[in-house]
């Protein structure tokens, strides 16, 4: 029964994430946003919705290790697993915004989260508000930069005409289906995962940073792989970096505002968060060495292998 709950929970998260991404992208097309802005904001928030629902549900039920482990594990999976697989499928070009804005913001938030957790062994409501405010500042800078670049950048091609022509009724219907599926999926996944952890005698944290994290990263994997296959590389890279930013600032921020998140396992501070910071930090040298502004197949393999080491060490410990 526990396996069925986890399975159906993951299926509903995938379905919900897909419908939410579809409705969000269709709406963004109507607003005439650029693909990079869509990837960094609309798609990122939509694909972070599973993490938000799972972390919020876990925190409200008193499973703070799942709420934290889900976000830390998802951020690790987004870079090590999802970005790695995406780069193996199709080498990704890296633009200047990566190191001028997006990567620094991801690193600042990652390091800030470490000090927040270490200082009080929890994320309080005020700290949740601070994280959310950091997101708003980032979005303001991002949109302002995008407006300045408008007219100097070539017009994006390859837009999905089906989504760009979706009716308002379809957008609302997709949004409702996505929301209901995400809510039900988060209920099933958290309940099944907690029960499995108890039955196997492993901690909720281990289940969260491995099984749950990979499950909630499936929307990112689907969105990025599809974008890479369609050669929409701006959306692939932007989606992943944006998702990591949203996971820390909005998922943990919103969850902490509703229910403060306590650190129950020391491994969160001695192991998991350092893996998350490490995966985020390694993106910069990978982007420039030995060939600049390209994340190719060999580097993708390195990321996937590193993720495999993380999973093995986490389970063994």
Secondary structure as GFF3:
##gff-version 3
##sequence-region A 1 317
A	DSSP	alpha_helix	2	30	.	.	.	ID=ss1
A	DSSP	alpha_helix	35	37	.	.	.	ID=ss2
A	DSSP	pi_helix	38	42	.	.	.	ID=ss3
A	DSSP	alpha_helix	43	47	.	.	.	ID=ss4
A	DSSP	alpha_helix	49	60	.	.	.	ID=ss5
A	DSSP	alpha_helix	64	77	.	.	.	ID=ss6
A	DSSP	pi_helix	78	83	.	.	.	ID=ss7
A	DSSP	alpha_helix	84	89	.	.	.	ID=ss8
A	DSSP	beta_strand	92	93	.	.	.	ID=ss9
A	DSSP	alpha_helix	96	97	.	.	.	ID=ss10
A	DSSP	pi_helix	98	102	.	.	.	ID=ss11
A	DSSP	alpha_helix	103	120	.	.	.	ID=ss12
A	DSSP	beta_strand	122	123	.	.	.	ID=ss13
A	DSSP	alpha_helix	125	149	.	.	.	ID=ss14
A	DSSP	alpha_helix	161	164	.	.	.	ID=ss15
A	DSSP	alpha_helix	168	200	.	.	.	ID=ss16
A	DSSP	alpha_helix	204	207	.	.	.	ID=ss17
A	DSSP	pi_helix	208	212	.	.	.	ID=ss18
A	DSSP	alpha_helix	213	229	.	.	.	ID=ss19
A	DSSP	alpha_helix	233	246	.	.	.	ID=ss20
A	DSSP	pi_helix	247	252	.	.	.	ID=ss21
A	DSSP	alpha_helix	253	258	.	.	.	ID=ss22
A	DSSP	beta_strand	261	262	.	.	.	ID=ss23
A	DSSP	alpha_helix	267	267	.	.	.	ID=ss24
A	DSSP	pi_helix	268	272	.	.	.	ID=ss25
A	DSSP	alpha_helix	273	288	.	.	.	ID=ss26
A	DSSP	beta_strand	294	295	.	.	.	ID=ss27
A	DSSP	alpha_helix	297	316	.	.	.	ID=ss28
###
